[in-house]
């Protein structure tokens, strides 16, 4: 939401979660001064406030199964950073969607996938705004041990449901990657493939597409890399910013930017995919604007004549 409750006009009710706005505000309040380096840190930040809330909710819980207990400990001590090498980030993601489905399916049945984020039509099959509301519902429910949602028909408590969901989470991740949690890295679940419009068919896919690349973050982090909220698999569409830009208003010639995959759409060009590595590393190139600087840095010129 871009306005508070005092704003006199209705702007709608469909907003994404406040996670990214909360994290941006936190980083701005901590920064002194707010400069180019500050904005770069913000661009690359992969901390999820929802992740921190889920980690806090499982602290103090223990399980008899050693594997489940280890997963609880990993999540409980996690700081909410969805790094591509983080096993706790994978536990958090699988746990969250499994929890929602376990609590909602007895009541919603086949509508569960739609509420947890599946798109309503084939055109927007990957996501819907209901997934944003579901994420908020998960956070609220986890923070309320007395919520009626915990009882799915057998008188279950919050602790019983959380332990059962964590057992399912461990089974899911162990089935995919093996029993060792070190192998449950988020980047193994959360991968980016850059697909060309003509790369949907073999053999053009091998020529035109790039990836997959392990990715950190999710749809709730400033480093936005959102996939469908109802399914942690990243086989579908990932939504995020292919272009990053930092404007230095004190010296516009010192502004920075980075475009992925590259400046050229020609697969034979050296600039077809040379922006991927720098983008993933968080590097930038100068955004020169003065004519002399542009001409001095020109690699080639393309002249249109009548």
Secondary structure, 3 states (H helix, E strand, C coil): CCCCCCCCCCCCCCCCCCHHHHHHHHHHHHCCCCCHHHHHHHHCCCECHHHHHHHHHHCCCCCCCHHHHHHHHHHHCCCCECCCCCHHHHHHHHHHHHHHHHHHHHHHHHHHHHHHCCCCCHHHCCCCCHHHHHHHHHHHHHCCCCCHHHCCCCCCCHHHHHHHHHHHHHHHHHHHHCCCHHHCCHHHHCEEEECCCCCCCCCHHHHHCEEEEECCCECCCCCEEECCCCCCCCCCCCEECCEEEECCCCCHHHCEEEECCCCCCCCCCCCCCCCHHHHHHCCCEECCCCHHHHHHCCCCCCCCCC
